Each structure stands twice: as C-alpha cells, then as structure tokens.
Amino acid sequence: MVAKAIWVTMLAIGVLSVSGLGFAAFTATGTATTSATGGSLGLEWTNSNTMASTTYVGCASATVGSELWANVSALAPGDWCVVFGNLTNTGNVGATVSVSDTVSNLFSSCFTWDQISSSHTSIAPSGTYAWEAAIELNNRAGNGCQSATGTVTTTISAVAHTSDVGEPSGL
C-alpha cells in the first residue's frame, strides 16, 4: 500500500511538472502607441495696395481669402499701375511657391505686364511671400487700344516641402 501511495504521489508530481503547474513563470509585455497627423498648407492674401503713375487714378486692389483682385481701368498711353500683396502661409508646413501668368491675346499688343517679384521662392509656416506686378498701357498704343480690355491671371501655387531624408530603413 505504501508503494502504491508513493507511485500515485510521483505520478501526480510528474503530471504537475509537465503541465507547468507548480512552477513560477515570468512574463512581460510592451506597448507602442503611435499617432501621426499630416501638416496643413493654406494661403491668404493680406495688405494689398497699389501705386500708380502720377496722373493716373484708376488703380485699385482688394483681397478676399486666397484671392487678390486688381482693377486697372481708363488707362491713357504710358499710364501704369503697380499692384502689391502679401501672400501668407497660414498652414504649419513650409512650401515652395511658383508663379505663372496667363494673358489674353489682345494683352500683348496694348499692355505691358511685368511680374516684379520672384517667380520661385520658399515660404515658411506663418511666413509671407511679397508679390508685386506692374501693368502699363503701352506709350505707343494706337487707336486699336482704345477701350481694349486685356486680362492677366496670375496663378501662385504652393507645394508643401517634401523631406529629403528618405524613408526609414525597413520600409
């Protein structure tokens, strides 16, 4: 009977040993929580103004959000108007700015357009790009330019800077 009791006890210890019961185990866990938010890029005009030739008075500008409007009317040959504006980066990422103009067909035969400010530059978050352009009725404009209308559309594009560091290894 003692042998049977020893046998049952050894069997019980063996089962407990194999099943892991009766042994202490160390455990640990690690957690990584990551969130990411993309930056923003926004443009807003401020401080538009104009300057005109001495005798010319029909030069005006206004801003509304991301648009700047200039009205230059009743030009006599040789009259000119310079339009100014500050384009502010209201976002939180830097940007590369490029400027391009589209002019109407009649424009070049009667009017001169001069994009004075840089056509490529950078603008930091909360930074300002100072834009300036001049328009003039050619001083040799003939009768064909009377009551002529020319339009210029200037597109100022801002593209967020991209990182030149490259991808992290393993991606």
Secondary structure, DSSP 8 states (H G I E B T S, - for coil): -HHHHHHHHHHHHHHHHHHTTTS-------------------EEEEEEEEEE-TT---EEEEEETTEEEEEE-S--TT-EEEEEEEEEE-SSS-EEEEEEEEE-TTHHHHEEEEE-S-SEEEE-TT-EEEEEEEEEE-TT--GGGTT----EEEEEEEEE---SS---TT-
